[in-house]
Structure formats: C-alpha cells, structure tokens
C-alpha cells in the first residue's frame, strides 16, 4: 500500500480546474417569458384514426 505522494504541480493543476464553484445564476436569468399565440384549436385537435401512431404497444410491435 505504498502510494506516491502527489506532486505540487498536479495538485495545482487540479485546483486551477476544480478549485472553485462557478458563479451562481439568478432565477430571472434562467427563465424567459413569451406570449402564447392563439392557435384556434388547430394543434389540439383529436384524430381517432391516427391516434394509434402515438402509443407504444408490445402487441402491436409483435403484430399480434
């Protein structure tokens, strides 16, 4: 269990890379407000014939 002590050069490089945490980001800088446009129900329409395309089913995958 003889380990060589780490050299000061590698410790300095590690400290330069990981020595401090990045600056804190404010919540206001992480969010963006945008007005939602009215789609008139175009995107919320339901198509019963094409609804099976959006669900995963093992029986359908196997052709049962």
PDB file of N, CA, C and O in Angstrom, chain B, residues numbered from 101:
ATOM      1  N   UNK B 101       0.816  -1.186   0.000  1.00  0.00           N
ATOM      2  CA  UNK B 101       0.000   0.000   0.000  1.00  0.00           C
ATOM      3  C   UNK B 101       0.864   1.255   0.000  1.00  0.00           C
ATOM      4  O   UNK B 101       0.575   2.236   0.685  1.00  0.00           O
ATOM      5  N   UNK B 102       1.904   1.194  -0.768  1.00  0.00           N
ATOM      6  CA  UNK B 102       2.792   2.338  -0.851  1.00  0.00           C
ATOM      7  C   UNK B 102       2.331   3.231  -1.993  1.00  0.00           C
ATOM      8  O   UNK B 102       2.461   2.870  -3.163  1.00  0.00           O
ATOM      9  N   UNK B 103       1.804   4.376  -1.661  1.00  0.00           N
ATOM     10  CA  UNK B 103       1.365   5.318  -2.691  1.00  0.00           C
ATOM     11  C   UNK B 103       2.339   6.478  -2.745  1.00  0.00           C
ATOM     12  O   UNK B 103       2.820   6.963  -1.720  1.00  0.00           O
ATOM     13  N   UNK B 104       2.615   6.909  -3.960  1.00  0.00           N
ATOM     14  CA  UNK B 104       3.488   8.058  -4.117  1.00  0.00           C
ATOM     15  C   UNK B 104       2.680   9.325  -3.818  1.00  0.00           C
ATOM     16  O   UNK B 104       1.534   9.446  -4.252  1.00  0.00           O
ATOM     17  N   UNK B 105       3.260  10.247  -3.095  1.00  0.00           N
ATOM     18  CA  UNK B 105       2.539  11.494  -2.838  1.00  0.00           C
ATOM     19  C   UNK B 105       2.373  12.289  -4.132  1.00  0.00           C
ATOM     20  O   UNK B 105       3.268  12.310  -4.977  1.00  0.00           O
ATOM     21  N   UNK B 106       1.240  12.930  -4.274  1.00  0.00           N
ATOM     22  CA  UNK B 106       1.017  13.715  -5.491  1.00  0.00           C
ATOM     23  C   UNK B 106       1.938  14.923  -5.485  1.00  0.00           C
ATOM     24  O   UNK B 106       2.200  15.528  -4.446  1.00  0.00           O
ATOM     25  N   UNK B 107       2.404  15.243  -6.633  1.00  0.00           N
ATOM     26  CA  UNK B 107       3.311  16.383  -6.722  1.00  0.00           C
ATOM     27  C   UNK B 107       2.519  17.676  -6.629  1.00  0.00           C
ATOM     28  O   UNK B 107       1.311  17.695  -6.865  1.00  0.00           O
ATOM     29  N   UNK B 108       3.192  18.727  -6.292  1.00  0.00           N
ATOM     30  CA  UNK B 108       2.544  20.025  -6.172  1.00  0.00           C
ATOM     31  C   UNK B 108       2.032  20.517  -7.518  1.00  0.00           C
ATOM     32  O   UNK B 108       1.058  21.268  -7.576  1.00  0.00           O
ATOM     33  N   UNK B 109       2.678  20.102  -8.593  1.00  0.00           N
ATOM     34  CA  UNK B 109       2.273  20.540  -9.922  1.00  0.00           C
ATOM     35  C   UNK B 109       0.901  19.971 -10.282  1.00  0.00           C
ATOM     36  O   UNK B 109       0.051  20.697 -10.798  1.00  0.00           O
ATOM     37  N   UNK B 110       0.673  18.690 -10.020  1.00  0.00           N
ATOM     38  CA  UNK B 110      -0.627  18.102 -10.334  1.00  0.00           C
ATOM     39  C   UNK B 110      -1.715  18.636  -9.409  1.00  0.00           C
ATOM     40  O   UNK B 110      -2.857  18.823  -9.830  1.00  0.00           O
ATOM     41  N   UNK B 111      -1.363  18.878  -8.161  1.00  0.00           N
ATOM     42  CA  UNK B 111      -2.342  19.444  -7.233  1.00  0.00           C
ATOM     43  C   UNK B 111      -2.714  20.862  -7.639  1.00  0.00           C
ATOM     44  O   UNK B 111      -3.876  21.251  -7.525  1.00  0.00           O
ATOM     45  N   UNK B 112      -1.756  21.631  -8.105  1.00  0.00           N
ATOM     46  CA  UNK B 112      -2.034  22.996  -8.549  1.00  0.00           C
ATOM     47  C   UNK B 112      -2.898  22.994  -9.802  1.00  0.00           C
ATOM     48  O   UNK B 112      -3.786  23.836  -9.938  1.00  0.00           O
ATOM     49  N   UNK B 113      -2.653  22.063 -10.716  1.00  0.00           N
ATOM     50  CA  UNK B 113      -3.463  21.977 -11.932  1.00  0.00           C
ATOM     51  C   UNK B 113      -4.887  21.566 -11.594  1.00  0.00           C
ATOM     52  O   UNK B 113      -5.840  22.099 -12.162  1.00  0.00           O
ATOM     53  N   UNK B 114      -5.038  20.620 -10.675  1.00  0.00           N
ATOM     54  CA  UNK B 114      -6.372  20.187 -10.258  1.00  0.00           C
ATOM     55  C   UNK B 114      -7.115  21.314  -9.562  1.00  0.00           C
ATOM     56  O   UNK B 114      -8.312  21.498  -9.784  1.00  0.00           O
ATOM     57  N   UNK B 115      -6.420  22.069  -8.725  1.00  0.00           N
ATOM     58  CA  UNK B 115      -7.056  23.181  -8.028  1.00  0.00           C
ATOM     59  C   UNK B 115      -7.434  24.296  -8.998  1.00  0.00           C
ATOM     60  O   UNK B 115      -8.461  24.950  -8.815  1.00  0.00           O
ATOM     61  N   UNK B 116      -6.627  24.520 -10.018  1.00  0.00           N
ATOM     62  CA  UNK B 116      -6.946  25.547 -11.013  1.00  0.00           C
ATOM     63  C   UNK B 116      -8.188  25.164 -11.801  1.00  0.00           C
ATOM     64  O   UNK B 116      -8.971  26.025 -12.203  1.00  0.00           O
ATOM     65  N   UNK B 117      -8.363  23.861 -12.020  1.00  0.00           N
ATOM     66  CA  UNK B 117      -9.516  23.418 -12.812  1.00  0.00           C
ATOM     67  C   UNK B 117     -10.773  23.260 -11.971  1.00  0.00           C
ATOM     68  O   UNK B 117     -11.855  23.646 -12.412  1.00  0.00           O
ATOM     69  N   UNK B 118     -10.657  22.704 -10.772  1.00  0.00           N
ATOM     70  CA  UNK B 118     -11.821  22.387  -9.953  1.00  0.00           C
ATOM     71  C   UNK B 118     -11.853  23.130  -8.625  1.00  0.00           C
ATOM     72  O   UNK B 118     -12.652  22.787  -7.754  1.00  0.00           O
ATOM     73  N   UNK B 119     -11.018  24.123  -8.452  1.00  0.00           N
ATOM     74  CA  UNK B 119     -10.849  24.754  -7.153  1.00  0.00           C
ATOM     75  C   UNK B 119     -12.020  25.553  -6.640  1.00  0.00           C
ATOM     76  O   UNK B 119     -12.196  25.661  -5.426  1.00  0.00           O
ATOM     77  N   UNK B 120     -12.838  26.125  -7.524  1.00  0.00           N
ATOM     78  CA  UNK B 120     -13.953  26.935  -7.040  1.00  0.00           C
ATOM     79  C   UNK B 120     -15.197  26.655  -7.873  1.00  0.00           C
ATOM     80  O   UNK B 120     -15.111  26.202  -9.014  1.00  0.00           O
ATOM     81  N   UNK B 121     -16.325  26.927  -7.296  1.00  0.00           N
ATOM     82  CA  UNK B 121     -17.588  26.718  -7.981  1.00  0.00           C
ATOM     83  C   UNK B 121     -17.850  27.878  -8.943  1.00  0.00           C
ATOM     84  O   UNK B 121     -17.366  28.989  -8.725  1.00  0.00           O
ATOM     85  N   UNK B 122     -18.612  27.621  -9.999  1.00  0.00           N
ATOM     86  CA  UNK B 122     -18.938  28.723 -10.905  1.00  0.00           C
ATOM     87  C   UNK B 122     -19.874  29.713 -10.229  1.00  0.00           C
ATOM     88  O   UNK B 122     -20.478  29.404  -9.202  1.00  0.00           O
ATOM     89  N   UNK B 123     -19.992  30.899 -10.804  1.00  0.00           N
ATOM     90  CA  UNK B 123     -20.862  31.907 -10.229  1.00  0.00           C
ATOM     91  C   UNK B 123     -22.313  31.452 -10.293  1.00  0.00           C
ATOM     92  O   UNK B 123     -22.720  30.748 -11.217  1.00  0.00           O
ATOM     93  N   UNK B 124     -23.074  31.863  -9.305  1.00  0.00           N
ATOM     94  CA  UNK B 124     -24.469  31.475  -9.218  1.00  0.00           C
ATOM     95  C   UNK B 124     -25.285  32.238 -10.265  1.00  0.00           C
ATOM     96  O   UNK B 124     -25.080  33.434 -10.472  1.00  0.00           O
ATOM     97  N   UNK B 125     -26.215  31.530 -10.924  1.00  0.00           N
ATOM     98  CA  UNK B 125     -27.078  32.141 -11.931  1.00  0.00           C
ATOM     99  C   UNK B 125     -28.418  32.454 -11.289  1.00  0.00           C
ATOM    100  O   UNK B 125     -29.023  31.598 -10.644  1.00  0.00           O
ATOM    101  N   UNK B 126     -28.873  33.676 -11.469  1.00  0.00           N
ATOM    102  CA  UNK B 126     -30.144  34.084 -10.878  1.00  0.00           C
ATOM    103  C   UNK B 126     -31.293  33.398 -11.604  1.00  0.00           C
ATOM    104  O   UNK B 126     -31.174  33.057 -12.780  1.00  0.00           O
ATOM    105  N   UNK B 127     -32.416  33.194 -10.896  1.00  0.00           N
ATOM    106  CA  UNK B 127     -33.583  32.548 -11.479  1.00  0.00           C
ATOM    107  C   UNK B 127     -34.133  33.377 -12.638  1.00  0.00           C
ATOM    108  O   UNK B 127     -34.599  32.818 -13.631  1.00  0.00           O
ATOM    109  N   UNK B 128     -34.083  34.689 -12.522  1.00  0.00           N
ATOM    110  CA  UNK B 128     -34.595  35.559 -13.569  1.00  0.00           C
ATOM    111  C   UNK B 128     -33.812  35.389 -14.868  1.00  0.00           C
ATOM    112  O   UNK B 128     -34.360  35.580 -15.954  1.00  0.00           O
ATOM    113  N   UNK B 129     -32.538  35.031 -14.763  1.00  0.00           N
ATOM    114  CA  UNK B 129     -31.725  34.831 -15.954  1.00  0.00           C
ATOM    115  C   UNK B 129     -31.971  33.475 -16.602  1.00  0.00           C
ATOM    116  O   UNK B 129     -31.628  33.275 -17.767  1.00  0.00           O
ATOM    117  N   UNK B 130     -32.562  32.537 -15.856  1.00  0.00           N
ATOM    118  CA  UNK B 130     -32.812  31.201 -16.395  1.00  0.00           C
ATOM    119  C   UNK B 130     -34.167  31.080 -17.082  1.00  0.00           C
ATOM    120  O   UNK B 130     -34.385  30.134 -17.838  1.00  0.00           O
ATOM    121  N   UNK B 131     -35.072  32.007 -16.839  1.00  0.00           N
ATOM    122  CA  UNK B 131     -36.410  31.910 -17.402  1.00  0.00           C
ATOM    123  C   UNK B 131     -36.625  32.991 -18.449  1.00  0.00           C
ATOM    124  O   UNK B 131     -35.971  34.034 -18.436  1.00  0.00           O
ATOM    125  N   UNK B 132     -37.539  32.723 -19.340  1.00  0.00           N
ATOM    126  CA  UNK B 132     -37.876  33.687 -20.375  1.00  0.00           C
ATOM    127  C   UNK B 132     -39.384  33.696 -20.531  1.00  0.00           C
ATOM    128  O   UNK B 132     -40.011  32.641 -20.634  1.00  0.00           O
ATOM    129  N   UNK B 133     -39.955  34.865 -20.548  1.00  0.00           N
ATOM    130  CA  UNK B 133     -41.393  34.983 -20.718  1.00  0.00           C
ATOM    131  C   UNK B 133     -41.703  35.271 -22.177  1.00  0.00           C
ATOM    132  O   UNK B 133     -41.069  36.118 -22.807  1.00  0.00           O
ATOM    133  N   UNK B 134     -42.688  34.554 -22.704  1.00  0.00           N
ATOM    134  CA  UNK B 134     -43.130  34.768 -24.076  1.00  0.00           C
ATOM    135  C   UNK B 134     -44.635  34.585 -24.117  1.00  0.00           C
ATOM    136  O   UNK B 134     -45.183  33.712 -23.444  1.00  0.00           O
ATOM    137  N   UNK B 135     -45.291  35.404 -24.901  1.00  0.00           N
ATOM    138  CA  UNK B 135     -46.739  35.294 -25.014  1.00  0.00           C
ATOM    139  C   UNK B 135     -47.085  34.095 -25.884  1.00  0.00           C
ATOM    140  O   UNK B 135     -46.464  33.856 -26.919  1.00  0.00           O
ATOM    141  N   UNK B 136     -48.086  33.352 -25.444  1.00  0.00           N
ATOM    142  CA  UNK B 136     -48.549  32.209 -26.213  1.00  0.00           C
ATOM    143  C   UNK B 136     -49.557  32.690 -27.250  1.00  0.00           C
ATOM    144  O   UNK B 136     -50.491  33.426 -26.931  1.00  0.00           O
ATOM    145  N   UNK B 137     -49.359  32.270 -28.481  1.00  0.00           N
ATOM    146  CA  UNK B 137     -50.271  32.661 -29.542  1.00  0.00           C
ATOM    147  C   UNK B 137     -51.503  31.765 -29.554  1.00  0.00           C
ATOM    148  O   UNK B 137     -51.443  30.601 -29.158  1.00  0.00           O
ATOM    149  N   UNK B 138     -52.585  32.306 -29.999  1.00  0.00           N
ATOM    150  CA  UNK B 138     -53.814  31.527 -30.098  1.00  0.00           C
ATOM    151  C   UNK B 138     -53.765  30.694 -31.368  1.00  0.00           C
ATOM    152  O   UNK B 138     -53.544  31.222 -32.458  1.00  0.00           O
ATOM    153  N   UNK B 139     -53.970  29.398 -31.225  1.00  0.00           N
ATOM    154  CA  UNK B 139     -53.909  28.520 -32.390  1.00  0.00           C
ATOM    155  C   UNK B 139     -55.294  28.214 -32.948  1.00  0.00           C
ATOM    156  O   UNK B 139     -55.408  27.633 -34.028  1.00  0.00           O
ATOM    157  N   UNK B 140     -56.334  28.591 -32.239  1.00  0.00           N
ATOM    158  CA  UNK B 140     -57.676  28.331 -32.731  1.00  0.00           C
ATOM    159  C   UNK B 140     -58.054  26.868 -32.654  1.00  0.00           C
ATOM    160  O   UNK B 140     -58.973  26.435 -33.349  1.00  0.00           O
ATOM    161  N   UNK B 141     -57.369  26.095 -31.827  1.00  0.00           N
ATOM    162  CA  UNK B 141     -57.693  24.679 -31.680  1.00  0.00           C
ATOM    163  C   UNK B 141     -57.089  23.796 -32.743  1.00  0.00           C
ATOM    164  O   UNK B 141     -57.403  22.607 -32.803  1.00  0.00           O
ATOM    165  N   UNK B 142     -56.237  24.335 -33.577  1.00  0.00           N
ATOM    166  CA  UNK B 142     -55.652  23.547 -34.655  1.00  0.00           C
ATOM    167  C   UNK B 142     -54.716  22.484 -34.090  1.00  0.00           C
ATOM    168  O   UNK B 142     -54.744  21.336 -34.534  1.00  0.00           O
ATOM    169  N   UNK B 143     -53.897  22.851 -33.122  1.00  0.00           N
ATOM    170  CA  UNK B 143     -52.933  21.888 -32.585  1.00  0.00           C
ATOM    171  C   UNK B 143     -53.556  20.959 -31.560  1.00  0.00           C
ATOM    172  O   UNK B 143     -52.971  19.926 -31.236  1.00  0.00           O
ATOM    173  N   UNK B 144     -54.723  21.298 -31.043  1.00  0.00           N
ATOM    174  CA  UNK B 144     -55.359  20.474 -30.015  1.00  0.00           C
ATOM    175  C   UNK B 144     -56.423  19.560 -30.594  1.00  0.00           C
ATOM    176  O   UNK B 144     -57.227  19.008 -29.842  1.00  0.00           O
ATOM    177  N   UNK B 145     -56.453  19.386 -31.899  1.00  0.00           N
ATOM    178  CA  UNK B 145     -57.478  18.531 -32.500  1.00  0.00           C
ATOM    179  C   UNK B 145     -57.151  17.062 -32.248  1.00  0.00           C
ATOM    180  O   UNK B 145     -55.992  16.695 -32.056  1.00  0.00           O
ATOM    181  N   UNK B 146     -58.177  16.237 -32.251  1.00  0.00           N
ATOM    182  CA  UNK B 146     -58.027  14.806 -31.977  1.00  0.00           C
ATOM    183  C   UNK B 146     -58.429  14.032 -33.218  1.00  0.00           C
ATOM    184  O   UNK B 146     -59.513  14.240 -33.764  1.00  0.00           O
ATOM    185  N   UNK B 147     -57.570  13.154 -33.658  1.00  0.00           N
ATOM    186  CA  UNK B 147     -57.842  12.316 -34.811  1.00  0.00           C
ATOM    187  C   UNK B 147     -57.871  10.869 -34.339  1.00  0.00           C
ATOM    188  O   UNK B 147     -56.811  10.279 -34.132  1.00  0.00           O
ATOM    189  N   UNK B 148     -59.056  10.275 -34.161  1.00  0.00           N
ATOM    190  CA  UNK B 148     -59.117   8.910 -33.627  1.00  0.00           C
ATOM    191  C   UNK B 148     -58.486   7.867 -34.550  1.00  0.00           C
ATOM    192  O   UNK B 148     -57.997   6.845 -34.070  1.00  0.00           O
ATOM    193  N   UNK B 149     -58.488   8.104 -35.857  1.00  0.00           N
ATOM    194  CA  UNK B 149     -57.901   7.128 -36.779  1.00  0.00           C
ATOM    195  C   UNK B 149     -56.374   7.123 -36.717  1.00  0.00           C
ATOM    196  O   UNK B 149     -55.743   6.096 -36.965  1.00  0.00           O
ATOM    197  N   UNK B 150     -55.789   8.259 -36.390  1.00  0.00           N
ATOM    198  CA  UNK B 150     -54.336   8.337 -36.332  1.00  0.00           C
ATOM    199  C   UNK B 150     -53.785   8.304 -34.920  1.00  0.00           C
ATOM    200  O   UNK B 150     -52.577   8.448 -34.729  1.00  0.00           O
ATOM    201  N   UNK B 151     -54.659   8.114 -33.908  1.00  0.00           N
ATOM    202  CA  UNK B 151     -54.213   8.147 -32.521  1.00  0.00           C
ATOM    203  C   UNK B 151     -53.304   6.970 -32.181  1.00  0.00           C
ATOM    204  O   UNK B 151     -52.472   7.092 -31.282  1.00  0.00           O
ATOM    205  N   UNK B 152     -53.432   5.844 -32.863  1.00  0.00           N
ATOM    206  CA  UNK B 152     -52.620   4.677 -32.545  1.00  0.00           C
ATOM    207  C   UNK B 152     -51.145   4.923 -32.863  1.00  0.00           C
ATOM    208  O   UNK B 152     -50.283   4.197 -32.368  1.00  0.00           O
ATOM    209  N   UNK B 153     -50.843   5.924 -33.672  1.00  0.00           N
ATOM    210  CA  UNK B 153     -49.449   6.219 -34.019  1.00  0.00           C
ATOM    211  C   UNK B 153     -48.653   6.753 -32.834  1.00  0.00           C
ATOM    212  O   UNK B 153     -47.423   6.698 -32.856  1.00  0.00           O
ATOM    213  N   UNK B 154     -49.302   7.258 -31.824  1.00  0.00           N
ATOM    214  CA  UNK B 154     -48.618   7.924 -30.724  1.00  0.00           C
ATOM    215  C   UNK B 154     -48.446   7.054 -29.491  1.00  0.00           C
ATOM    216  O   UNK B 154     -47.920   7.530 -28.486  1.00  0.00           O
ATOM    217  N   UNK B 155     -48.865   5.808 -29.529  1.00  0.00           N
ATOM    218  CA  UNK B 155     -48.771   4.944 -28.361  1.00  0.00           C
ATOM    219  C   UNK B 155     -47.929   3.733 -28.694  1.00  0.00           C
ATOM    220  O   UNK B 155     -48.035   3.174 -29.785  1.00  0.00           O
ATOM    221  N   UNK B 156     -47.093   3.328 -27.756  1.00  0.00           N
ATOM    222  CA  UNK B 156     -46.269   2.148 -27.933  1.00  0.00           C
ATOM    223  C   UNK B 156     -46.996   0.955 -27.300  1.00  0.00           C
ATOM    224  O   UNK B 156     -47.432   1.025 -26.151  1.00  0.00           O
ATOM    225  N   UNK B 157     -47.117  -0.102 -28.034  1.00  0.00           N
ATOM    226  CA  UNK B 157     -47.803  -1.296 -27.540  1.00  0.00           C
ATOM    227  C   UNK B 157     -47.008  -2.510 -28.009  1.00  0.00           C
ATOM    228  O   UNK B 157     -46.723  -2.651 -29.198  1.00  0.00           O
ATOM    229  N   UNK B 158     -46.657  -3.369 -27.088  1.00  0.00           N
ATOM    230  CA  UNK B 158     -45.867  -4.546 -27.430  1.00  0.00           C
ATOM    231  C   UNK B 158     -46.623  -5.467 -28.368  1.00  0.00           C
ATOM    232  O   UNK B 158     -46.030  -6.056 -29.271  1.00  0.00           O
ATOM    233  N   UNK B 159     -47.946  -5.601 -28.162  1.00  0.00           N
ATOM    234  CA  UNK B 159     -48.746  -6.457 -29.037  1.00  0.00           C
ATOM    235  C   UNK B 159     -48.731  -5.925 -30.481  1.00  0.00           C
ATOM    236  O   UNK B 159     -48.637  -6.709 -31.426  1.00  0.00           O
ATOM    237  N   UNK B 160     -48.822  -4.620 -30.649  1.00  0.00           N
ATOM    238  CA  UNK B 160     -48.753  -4.053 -31.997  1.00  0.00           C
ATOM    239  C   UNK B 160     -47.365  -4.225 -32.595  1.00  0.00           C
ATOM    240  O   UNK B 160     -47.233  -4.499 -33.788  1.00  0.00           O
ATOM    241  N   UNK B 161     -46.317  -4.064 -31.769  1.00  0.00           N
ATOM    242  CA  UNK B 161     -44.959  -4.231 -32.269  1.00  0.00           C
ATOM    243  C   UNK B 161     -44.706  -5.654 -32.756  1.00  0.00           C
ATOM    244  O   UNK B 161     -43.969  -5.863 -33.720  1.00  0.00           O
ATOM    245  N   UNK B 162     -45.319  -6.632 -32.087  1.00  0.00           N
ATOM    246  CA  UNK B 162     -45.124  -8.030 -32.465  1.00  0.00           C
ATOM    247  C   UNK B 162     -46.095  -8.464 -33.556  1.00  0.00           C
ATOM    248  O   UNK B 162     -45.986  -9.576 -34.072  1.00  0.00           O
ATOM    249  N   UNK B 163     -47.037  -7.606 -33.911  1.00  0.00           N
ATOM    250  CA  UNK B 163     -48.002  -7.935 -34.955  1.00  0.00           C
ATOM    251  C   UNK B 163     -49.111  -8.837 -34.466  1.00  0.00           C
ATOM    252  O   UNK B 163     -49.702  -9.575 -35.255  1.00  0.00           O
ATOM    253  N   UNK B 164     -49.403  -8.794 -33.184  1.00  0.00           N
ATOM    254  CA  UNK B 164     -50.467  -9.650 -32.643  1.00  0.00           C
ATOM    255  C   UNK B 164     -51.804  -8.981 -32.740  1.00  0.00           C
ATOM    256  O   UNK B 164     -52.813  -9.557 -32.332  1.00  0.00           O
TER     257      UNK B 164
END
